Amino acid sequence: MTADALPPPRNRWSGPDLWRQKLGNYTVEDVLSLPDDAPRVELRDGVMIVVPSPTFGHQKISGLLWNWLRQHSPQGMEASFATGVMVGVDQTFEPDVMLLSAETINYDSHYSTADPVILVVEVVSRSTRRRDRLEKPADYADAGIPHYWRIEQNPVHVYAYDLVDGRYELAADSAEELIVTKPFDIRLRVRDITP
């Protein structure tokens, strides 16, 4: 009887290195090279932030909105969810839903703001309130992403912002029907994305 050698262990996620976290010197390359078993992380000023697992309601809103955008977006635009966007060498985000220019679809896990990211959407959860309401909009605006939507839960309410002179301005909001003309003519019944 012979013993077969076990394959070498895969590189497994053990969390970010505490010293590198303290120094804030993680880069996009570090995020892109994380092992498959790593959780979703965002990079803010070189510090890795583990993205909390979404609740059922959060996931349902994201999935319904992705499906709505997929069905209603004009030719040349593609909806995506659970993919990241790189906004700098030491900054990445994991928006809940994105609308991209179809010509730049690369089937990777992250897109660059050099790729036409048209719209990013964040569904606000208890654990992400501050980041989704304050930090991410400022960073998305700095990256030049033309449209940002924030969706509050309980009750579902959609806020649509357009980038104007480097800052987001509220274009429309509704708990019933969101009507905007950018990035395309949209009449989104909020009940269509409500769990």
Disulfide bonds with the S-S distance in Angstrom:
none
